[in-house]
């Protein structure tokens, strides 16, 4: 009597639903390791052309400046993994920074936790507006967020009426936020802002990789049609992604307030470009369903290193700094296509081998 061994058929969405929980040497790990290598290579190259480059002061500046971009990139990564995009994060940052600064200038006794939650809540509400229009009104995300980018900024301009929040109006603990240090090692200080951004990225990555809602987000971004047929709540998942993105932009707005002190209606302008660039350079696929928040965090570090270092090279103009960033984005997209194509080919080869083995076992 012959016994047949059935081979389960797994859809693309089901196969990739686990997201970054796959093999240690999957495409996400390759991209992250590549980024680490690029960061090290960049530091070594700049050390050859810039005098007194590898000093504690450089790493302190990177640790402060990268926190804002890293938070925005983390939120952008969540949205892009779900096959969407948010162009309004810069405006959300500006609204959160200005409104929070205005409230703190009138209520300087407000506890720090309350102020942080207030800024984050503002961002979450604005993200909710984007999410509702995309998830339930079915308007394309690029159209919605391009519109809200301008609308949020226009509302802020109208409310602010030319007012500017200055350092003298803010509590001392806000002004001293960029200098807050957890511990020091020689000239190198571990800044609080950097640690907060790192903790947020790690926690968010654990949520995406370990919890069901995160795996559903990868499934929706990987194959929306298969996810819909599987009964996944696409609208709610998309809505949640935009709320998270907005909340992180609000938190970044609070850090912007602390870092710069002076905030006007132009706060956060063009930050959306840096956020999307960091996410894409960090290995988050523009096609959705692939990438990690840690990768986006590393992408933000690489971009900040280049931005802070190129200004110290006299031969490099502002034009070439932008060109380098553009080249990085193109290289990241090409790497994403090549790596994903290679791993898809390997996955298909393994699937064919398993099917052949199953057929032999069935014939036996």
Helices and strands as residue ranges (DSSP letters): H 12-16, G 19-21, H 27-49, H 56-81, H 89-106, H 112-135, H 141-160, G 167-169, H 172-175, G 177-179, E 181-185, E 188-191, H 192-210, H 212-222, H 224-229, H 234-260, H 271-281, H 293-310, H 318-363
